């Protein structure tokens, strides 16, 4: 199941990396402004989250089977990657920019690969922690869970502000 989740992460990062590479080539002159627009979008989503607006979806799994569990694991990987990409977009953008500026395709791909391995490692760590320390973890998660959406919103606002600041510094 963890491998299916990692495959979901790989799919999202491959698509995101490919889109960034294509967009960078087509929109080179406008990339700073587009990136600042994405920073504004992060700030807006973060503000909505801090205000209590809900950005979620659910999957109805009435009769779980091996096939539905596999799909759920793959979808978890996709959702994890999208969430991580939303929170870590400035870091991913730096990695993607370095990959574009790399002297060879293989070196650039290794930057993206290293990022993917790091994100996957964090996900595996979370899965292992939740599996082996479920009772202990749930005890503490219940205390902070009501505040997670606001905390995530604040982090998105900070990430958006950083992206905008970084792009203005480049101008």
N, C-alpha and C positions, 0 to 999 in steps of 0.2 A: 504494500500500500504506500509506503514511503517513496518507493521508486516511481510509482504513478504520480504522486504529488510533485516529486522533483521534475518529472516529465512535463507536468503542467507549468511549473516555473520556467523551464527551458523554453517552452512554446511562447510564453508571454515575453521573455527577454529576447528571444530570437526575433520576434515580430517588432518589439520596441527598438531593438538595435538596428534592424533592417530599415525601419521607418526613419530613424534618426539619420542613418547614413544616406538614404535616398533624399530626405528632406535637406540635409546639409549640402548636398551637391546641387540640388535644384534651387534652394532658397538661401544660398550662402550669404547674400547681401542683407537678407531680412532675418537671419537666424537669431540675432541678439534681440530684436523686437518680438519675435515669436516666443523666445524663451521668457522674456519679461511678461508677455501675455499669459504664459503658463504659470508664472509666479503669481500674477493677479488671480488666476483661476484657483490656485492652491489657497490663496488668502480667502477667497470667497467661500470655497468649500469648508475651510477651517472655521470661518465666521459662522456659517450655517450650523456646523457641528457644535460649536460653543453655545449657540443660541438654542440648542436642543432639537434641531431638525434632524430627521433620520435618513441616512443613506444606507439602506440595507435591502437584501433580498433573501428569500428562504427557498429551500428545496424540500418538497414534500416527499418523504421516504416512508410510505406506509408499510410496505412489505419488503424489507431489505433482503437482498440476495447477494451472491458474490459479484454479479455483474453490476448491480446498483452501488455496492460498496466500492468497486473499482472506479466507477464513474464519479462517485462522491469524492474519492481520494484525488482523482485527476482534477476535478473542479475545485477542490480545496487548494491544490497547488496553483491553479490559475488565480483564484481569489487571493491567496497569500502573495503571489508575485505582483498582482495589481496593487494590493495594499502596501506592499514593501516599496514598489515603484513610486507610489504616491507619496510615501514618507521619505524615501531616500532619493527622490528624483534629482536633487542637486548633485549628489554623489554619483549617481548613474550618468548624469549629463557630463560630469568631469571625466569619468571613465570612457564614455563614448567619444568625447572630444579628443582625448588622448589616443584612443584607438584610430580615429580618423587621421590624426597627425603622425601616427607611427610610420616609420620608414618602410615597413613591409606589411603585407596583408596578414601574415601569420603572427607577427608581433601584436598587431592591432587586435586580432582575434583572441590572442592570449590574454589581453587586458579584459575583454568581455568575459572570457572563460573564467578568469580568476574571480571576477565579480560574481558570476553565477555560482561558482563553488562556495564562495563566502556566504551568499544568501541561502543556498541549499544547506550548508552546514548549520546555519542558525535554525532553519526549519527542522532539521533532524534533531538538533538539541532540544527544541521545544517539544517535539513529539516524544522523545525519550523522557524528558522531564515530566510531561503530562502522564506518561504511561507508568513510570516507576514511583512518582511522588504525587499521585493523583489526590489523595486525601489531604496531604500537607499543602499542596498547591491550591486546592479548592478552598481551603480554610482562609488563605490570604487573598486569593482572587476575589472572593465574595466581598471582602472589605474594600477593595479598590475598584471593582467592576462598575459601580455607579458613577465613578469619576472618569472612566476610560475614554468615553466619547468626548468630553470636554478637554481632557489632556491631549488626545489625538488631534482635536481641532486646533489647540494651541500650537502643537508641533507643526501642523500644516501651515498655520499662519507664519510661524518662524521660518519654515522652509521656503515659503513663497517670498517673504521679505528678503531672505538671503539670496535667492535666485535673482530678484530684481536688483538688489545691491551689487551683486557680483557682475551683472551685465552692465550696470551703470559705470562700475569701475573700469570695465573694459572699453567703454566709449570714451 
